[in-house]
């Protein structure tokens, strides 16, 4: 059995005021740790609640949940919020606002937002019509799409490509190759 040396024994026999301080500090630290521990699941649960509201077609509630999450940089919430603004569900329809949220999520690598942003550029909704930028986002979205969505996205990407010159196609591919995801702060 290990014994305490004289310094450790002195620390353990500290004056009652000092022991009270450490006891209070210990509870304070425990309270902070509990707050931080439960804050993370609460944040995740809030997103799940937004998804649940979205699936129940309670778009007003979904938008109220997604807005603060999106403002804090949550790419999935940004993508859902872009969809809500694009379709006018739970919020006034606003293509410019939709494009802004899609762009924030797309820049972080969200493939659904990349796809949707590409379509907005193709149609010129909320952004200036730009076939090269549309193709760039559709290329990125298709390349990173899960297998079930990849084929459908490739068809749309290819349909957009048929409207482009060879030079525009090359420019769009170069933009896609130079692109790298970035995280919001």
C-alpha positions in Angstrom: 0.0 0.0 0.0 1.3 3.4 -1.0 1.7 6.0 1.8 1.4 9.7 1.5 4.5 11.8 2.0 4.5 14.7 4.4 3.5 17.2 1.7 0.5 15.1 0.5 -0.6 14.6 4.1 -0.5 18.3 4.7 -2.6 18.9 1.6 -5.2 16.4 2.7 -5.4 17.9 6.2 -5.9 21.5 4.8 -7.8 24.0 6.8 -11.5 23.6 6.8 -11.9 26.7 4.6 -9.5 25.3 2.0 -11.3 21.9 2.0 -14.6 23.7 1.5 -13.1 25.7 -1.4 -12.0 22.5 -3.2 -15.3 20.8 -2.5 -17.2 23.8 -4.0 -14.8 23.9 -6.9 -15.2 20.2 -7.5 -19.0 20.6 -7.6 -18.6 23.6 -9.9 -16.4 21.6 -12.2 -18.8 18.7 -12.1 -21.7 21.0 -13.0 -19.7 22.5 -16.0 -18.8 19.0 -17.2 -22.4 17.8 -16.9 -23.6 20.9 -18.8 -21.1 20.3 -21.6 -21.8 16.6 -21.7 -25.5 17.1 -22.1 -25.2 20.1 -24.5 -23.9 18.0 -27.3 -26.7 15.4 -27.3 -29.2 18.2 -26.9 -27.8 19.9 -30.0 -28.0 16.6 -31.9 -31.5 16.0 -30.5 -32.6 19.4 -31.7 -31.5 18.6 -35.3 -33.4 15.3 -35.0 -36.5 17.2 -33.9 -36.1 19.4 -36.9 -36.0 16.4 -39.2 -39.0 14.9 -37.4 -41.0 18.1 -37.9 -39.9 18.2 -41.5 -41.1 14.6 -42.1 -44.4 15.5 -40.3 -44.7 18.4 -42.8 -44.6 20.8 -39.9 -42.3 23.1 -41.9 -42.8 26.2 -39.6 -41.4 24.2 -36.7 -38.7 22.7 -38.8 -37.5 26.1 -40.0 -37.5 27.5 -36.4 -35.2 24.6 -35.4 -33.0 24.7 -38.5 -32.3 28.4 -38.6 -30.2 28.6 -35.4 -28.4 25.4 -36.3 -27.7 26.7 -39.9 -26.5 30.0 -38.5 -24.0 28.1 -36.4 -22.6 26.3 -39.5 -24.5 23.0 -39.5 -24.3 22.0 -43.2 -27.2 19.6 -43.0 -29.5 22.2 -41.4 -28.3 24.7 -44.0 -29.3 22.3 -46.8 -32.7 21.7 -45.3 -33.2 25.4 -44.8 -32.2 26.1 -48.4 -34.9 23.6 -49.5 -37.5 25.3 -47.3 -36.8 28.7 -48.8 -36.7 27.3 -52.3 -40.1 25.7 -52.0 -41.7 28.2 -49.6 -42.5 25.7 -47.0 -42.6 27.1 -43.5 -40.9 30.3 -44.7 -41.7 32.7 -47.6 -40.4 31.4 -50.9 -37.1 33.2 -51.6 -34.6 31.8 -54.2 -31.9 34.2 -53.1 -32.1 33.0 -49.5 -32.3 29.4 -50.7 -29.1 29.9 -52.8 -27.3 31.5 -49.9 -28.1 28.5 -47.6 -27.3 26.0 -50.3 -24.0 27.7 -51.0 -23.0 27.6 -47.3 -23.7 23.9 -47.1 -22.3 23.1 -50.5 -19.0 24.8 -49.6 -18.8 22.4 -46.7 -19.3 19.4 -49.0 -23.0 18.7 -48.6 -23.8 16.9 -51.8 -27.6 17.6 -51.7 -26.8 21.3 -51.4 -24.3 21.1 -54.2 -26.9 19.5 -56.4 -29.6 22.0 -55.5 -27.3 24.9 -56.0 -26.3 23.6 -59.4 -29.9 23.5 -60.4 -30.5 27.1 -59.2 -27.5 28.2 -61.3 -28.8 26.3 -64.3 -32.2 28.0 -64.0 -30.9 31.4 -62.8 -33.1 31.3 -59.7 -31.7 33.4 -56.8 -28.3 33.6 -58.6 -27.3 34.8 -62.0 -27.8 32.1 -64.6 -24.3 30.5 -65.0 -24.1 27.2 -66.9 -20.4 26.7 -65.9 -21.1 27.2 -62.2 -24.1 24.9 -62.5 -22.0 22.2 -64.1 -19.3 22.6 -61.5 -21.7 22.0 -58.6 -23.5 19.2 -60.4 -20.2 17.5 -61.1 -19.2 17.7 -57.5 -22.6 16.5 -56.3 -22.6 13.5 -58.7 -19.0 12.5 -57.8 -19.8 12.4 -54.1 -23.4 11.1 -54.3 -24.3 7.8 -52.6 -24.8 5.1 -55.2 -28.7 5.2 -55.3 -28.6 9.0 -56.2 -25.5 9.0 -58.4 -27.2 7.7 -61.6 -30.1 10.2 -61.4 -27.7 13.1 -60.7 -25.5 12.0 -63.5 -28.5 12.2 -65.9 -29.3 15.8 -64.8 -25.6 16.8 -65.0 -25.3 15.3 -68.5 -28.5 17.2 -69.6 -27.0 20.5 -68.4 -23.7 19.6 -70.2 -25.5 19.2 -73.5 -26.2 23.0 -73.4 -22.5 23.8 -73.0 -19.6 24.4 -75.4 -16.4 22.4 -75.1 -14.7 25.4 -73.5 -17.4 25.8 -70.9 -17.3 22.0 -70.1 -13.5 22.3 -69.6 -13.9 25.4 -67.4 -16.5 23.7 -65.2 -14.4 20.6 -64.8 -11.4 22.7 -63.9 -13.4 24.6 -61.3 -14.6 21.3 -59.8 -11.1 19.9 -59.7 -9.8 23.1 -57.9 -12.6 23.1 -55.4 -12.0 22.0 -51.8 -14.5 21.9 -49.0 -14.2 24.4 -46.2 -15.7 24.4 -42.7 -17.5 27.4 -41.3 -16.1 28.9 -38.1 
